[in-house]
């Protein structure tokens, strides 16, 4: 099937070559196509490559797998409703069941458009019955100080991203997942201690959310004792005979 194989197979093949060579990328060769075809079908990619000194009609293009779409997320019904009352989820953050273990090519925008409209209709109807409290107390900042160590937040965010990319990425294993969970727990403890002593900031809230999502992804991956679509583990490379729910 070559480069026309499903995206998870191509991504794993690229990842395997990068791990063997130690390089940060592999080369994509499209020089066999006529220049007119490339300009017609890939005008934006051609312009971008040219802006960084790569003429894709003559040169190889360095490529690497990247996080593109999350097959999973918050479980919702056909109207985008989550299990929490009045909380809707739409787009990549949601799990509608339309994509399964591999994203359907070119359907993510259509999915988001359809569910956005359904959520609008449902939320409009539910809003009529909602009662918004008149008195919501102000955030209490007593006992905390303004941090002058925001580098700790930035560093922990980068470290969390690195953990997820290296250990919970394209190819997983029980060993990598266990290591990821142990390192993530240390970041969780550091972040919570920082949160309790310092004033809340957008970056700090985002970091706490990222760590929470990372934890749920790892926990779900640990529970999956099979490989299916883009959820691939070297310890269980085949489909399970019976599909087991790994939704948290």
C-alpha positions as CSV (number, residue, x, y, z in Angstrom):
1,X,0.0,0.0,0.0
2,X,3.0,2.3,0.4
3,X,2.3,5.9,1.1
4,X,-1.4,5.4,0.4
5,X,-1.8,3.2,3.5
6,X,-3.9,4.4,6.4
7,X,-2.4,7.3,8.3
8,X,-1.5,5.2,11.4
9,X,0.5,2.7,9.3
10,X,2.4,5.5,7.5
11,X,3.1,7.4,10.7
12,X,4.4,4.2,12.4
13,X,6.6,3.5,9.4
14,X,8.1,7.0,9.5
15,X,8.5,6.8,13.3
16,X,10.4,3.5,12.9
17,X,12.8,4.9,10.3
18,X,13.5,7.9,12.5
19,X,14.2,5.7,15.5
20,X,16.6,3.5,13.5
21,X,18.5,6.4,12.0
22,X,18.3,8.8,15.0
23,X,17.3,11.6,12.7
24,X,14.5,14.1,13.4
25,X,12.8,13.5,10.1
26,X,12.6,11.5,6.9
27,X,12.4,12.8,3.3
28,X,9.2,13.0,1.2
29,X,10.0,12.8,-2.5
30,X,7.4,14.3,-4.9
31,X,9.8,15.3,-7.6
32,X,8.4,12.7,-10.0
33,X,5.2,14.9,-10.4
34,X,5.0,17.6,-13.0
35,X,5.5,21.1,-11.7
36,X,2.1,22.1,-13.1
37,X,0.4,19.3,-11.1
38,X,2.1,20.3,-7.9
39,X,1.1,24.0,-8.3
40,X,-2.5,23.0,-9.0
41,X,-2.9,20.5,-6.2
42,X,-0.5,21.8,-3.5
43,X,-0.2,25.6,-4.0
44,X,-0.1,26.4,-0.3
45,X,2.4,23.7,0.6
46,X,4.6,24.7,-2.4
47,X,4.6,28.3,-1.3
48,X,5.4,27.4,2.3
49,X,8.3,25.1,1.3
50,X,9.6,27.8,-1.1
51,X,9.6,30.4,1.7
52,X,12.1,28.2,3.7
53,X,14.3,27.4,0.7
54,X,12.8,24.1,-0.5
55,X,11.6,23.8,-4.0
56,X,9.4,20.6,-3.8
57,X,9.5,20.2,-7.6
58,X,13.2,19.6,-7.3
59,X,14.0,19.0,-3.6
60,X,13.1,16.4,-1.0
61,X,10.8,17.6,1.8
62,X,11.8,16.8,5.4
63,X,8.7,15.5,7.2
64,X,7.9,14.0,10.6
65,X,4.7,12.6,12.3
66,X,2.9,15.2,14.3
67,X,-0.2,15.4,16.6
68,X,-2.9,16.1,14.1
69,X,-6.2,14.9,15.4
70,X,-7.2,13.3,18.7
71,X,-9.3,10.2,18.1
72,X,-11.1,10.3,21.5
73,X,-11.9,13.0,23.9
74,X,-15.1,13.8,25.9
75,X,-17.8,11.2,25.2
76,X,-20.9,12.9,23.9
77,X,-24.3,11.9,22.5
78,X,-25.8,12.8,19.1
79,X,-26.4,16.4,20.4
80,X,-22.9,17.0,21.7
81,X,-24.0,16.5,25.4
82,X,-21.5,15.2,27.8
83,X,-22.2,13.4,31.1
84,X,-22.1,16.7,32.9
85,X,-25.3,18.7,32.8
86,X,-25.1,21.7,30.4
87,X,-21.6,20.8,29.3
88,X,-21.3,20.3,25.5
89,X,-18.2,19.3,23.6
90,X,-17.6,19.8,19.9
91,X,-14.8,19.2,17.4
92,X,-11.5,17.5,18.2
93,X,-12.1,17.7,22.0
94,X,-15.2,15.4,21.6
95,X,-15.7,11.7,21.0
96,X,-18.7,11.4,18.8
97,X,-18.1,7.8,17.7
98,X,-18.0,8.8,14.0
99,X,-14.2,8.2,13.6
100,X,-13.5,5.0,15.5
101,X,-9.8,4.2,16.1
102,X,-8.7,6.2,13.0
103,X,-9.9,9.6,11.9
104,X,-11.9,9.5,8.7
105,X,-10.0,11.6,6.2
106,X,-11.5,15.0,5.4
107,X,-14.5,14.5,7.7
108,X,-13.4,16.3,10.8
109,X,-14.6,19.8,9.7
110,X,-17.9,18.3,8.5
111,X,-18.3,16.6,11.8
112,X,-17.6,19.8,13.7
113,X,-20.0,21.8,11.6
114,X,-22.9,19.3,12.0
115,X,-22.4,18.9,15.8
116,X,-22.0,22.7,16.3
117,X,-25.4,23.2,14.8
118,X,-26.9,20.4,16.8
119,X,-25.4,21.8,20.0
120,X,-26.7,25.2,19.2
121,X,-30.3,23.9,18.8
122,X,-30.0,21.8,22.0
123,X,-28.4,24.6,24.1
124,X,-31.0,27.1,22.9
125,X,-33.8,24.9,24.1
126,X,-32.1,24.0,27.4
127,X,-31.2,27.7,28.1
128,X,-34.9,28.5,28.6
129,X,-35.0,26.2,31.7
130,X,-31.7,27.3,33.2
131,X,-31.5,29.5,36.3
132,X,-28.3,31.6,36.5
133,X,-27.3,32.4,40.1
134,X,-27.3,36.2,40.9
135,X,-24.6,36.1,43.5
136,X,-21.4,34.3,42.6
137,X,-18.6,35.0,45.1
138,X,-15.4,36.6,44.0
139,X,-12.2,34.4,43.8
140,X,-10.5,34.4,47.2
141,X,-6.8,35.0,46.9
142,X,-6.0,35.2,50.6
143,X,-2.9,33.3,51.6
144,X,-1.3,33.3,48.2
145,X,1.4,35.5,46.6
146,X,2.2,36.8,43.1
147,X,4.7,34.4,41.6
148,X,8.0,35.6,40.1
149,X,8.9,32.0,39.1
150,X,6.6,31.4,36.1
151,X,9.5,29.6,34.4
152,X,8.5,26.7,36.6
153,X,5.1,26.6,34.9
154,X,6.6,26.9,31.4
155,X,9.1,24.2,32.1
156,X,6.5,21.8,33.5
157,X,4.4,22.3,30.4
158,X,7.3,21.6,28.1
159,X,8.2,18.5,30.1
160,X,4.6,17.2,30.0
161,X,4.5,17.7,26.3
162,X,7.8,15.8,25.9
163,X,6.7,12.9,28.1
164,X,3.5,12.5,26.1
165,X,5.3,12.8,22.8
166,X,8.1,10.3,23.6
167,X,6.2,7.8,25.8
168,X,2.6,8.0,24.8
169,X,3.0,8.8,21.1
170,X,2.7,6.8,17.9
171,X,4.2,3.6,19.3
172,X,3.4,2.7,22.9
173,X,4.5,0.0,25.4
174,X,3.7,-0.9,28.9
175,X,7.2,0.1,29.9
176,X,6.9,3.5,28.3
177,X,3.4,4.1,29.7
178,X,4.5,3.2,33.3
179,X,7.5,5.6,33.0
180,X,5.2,8.3,31.6
181,X,2.8,7.9,34.5
182,X,5.5,8.0,37.2
183,X,7.0,11.2,35.7
184,X,3.7,12.8,35.2
185,X,2.8,12.2,38.9
186,X,5.9,14.2,39.9
187,X,4.9,17.1,37.7
188,X,1.4,16.9,39.2
189,X,2.7,17.2,42.7
190,X,4.9,20.1,41.9
191,X,2.2,21.9,40.0
192,X,-0.4,21.5,42.7
193,X,2.0,22.7,45.4
194,X,2.7,25.8,43.2
195,X,-1.0,26.3,42.6
196,X,-1.8,26.4,46.3
197,X,0.8,29.0,47.1
198,X,0.6,31.4,44.1
199,X,-2.0,33.5,42.5
200,X,-3.9,31.9,39.6
201,X,-2.8,32.7,36.1
202,X,-4.0,31.5,32.7
203,X,-0.7,29.6,32.1
204,X,-1.0,27.8,35.5
205,X,-4.6,26.8,34.8
206,X,-3.7,25.5,31.4
207,X,-0.8,23.5,32.9
208,X,-3.2,21.8,35.4
209,X,-5.6,21.0,32.6
210,X,-2.8,19.6,30.4
211,X,-1.6,17.3,33.2
212,X,-5.1,16.1,33.9
213,X,-5.8,15.3,30.3
214,X,-2.4,13.6,30.0
215,X,-3.2,11.4,33.0
216,X,-6.5,10.3,31.5
217,X,-4.9,9.5,28.1
218,X,-2.2,7.4,29.8
219,X,-4.7,5.6,32.1
220,X,-6.9,4.8,29.1
221,X,-3.9,3.6,27.1
222,X,-2.8,1.3,30.0
223,X,-6.2,-0.3,30.1
224,X,-6.1,-1.1,26.3
225,X,-4.6,-4.6,25.9
226,X,-4.7,-4.6,22.2
227,X,-3.7,-2.5,19.1
228,X,-6.5,-0.9,17.1
229,X,-6.1,1.8,14.5
230,X,-3.8,4.5,15.7
231,X,-3.8,3.0,19.3
232,X,-0.7,0.8,18.8
233,X,1.3,-0.9,21.5
234,X,4.2,-3.3,21.0
235,X,3.1,-5.5,23.9
236,X,-0.3,-6.2,22.3
237,X,0.2,-5.7,18.5
238,X,-3.0,-7.5,17.5
239,X,-6.7,-6.9,17.8
240,X,-8.3,-8.3,20.9
241,X,-10.9,-11.1,20.3
242,X,-13.4,-9.1,22.3
243,X,-13.5,-5.3,22.3
244,X,-13.0,-3.9,25.9
245,X,-14.2,-0.4,26.8
246,X,-11.3,1.9,27.8
247,X,-13.4,5.0,28.3
248,X,-12.7,6.7,31.6
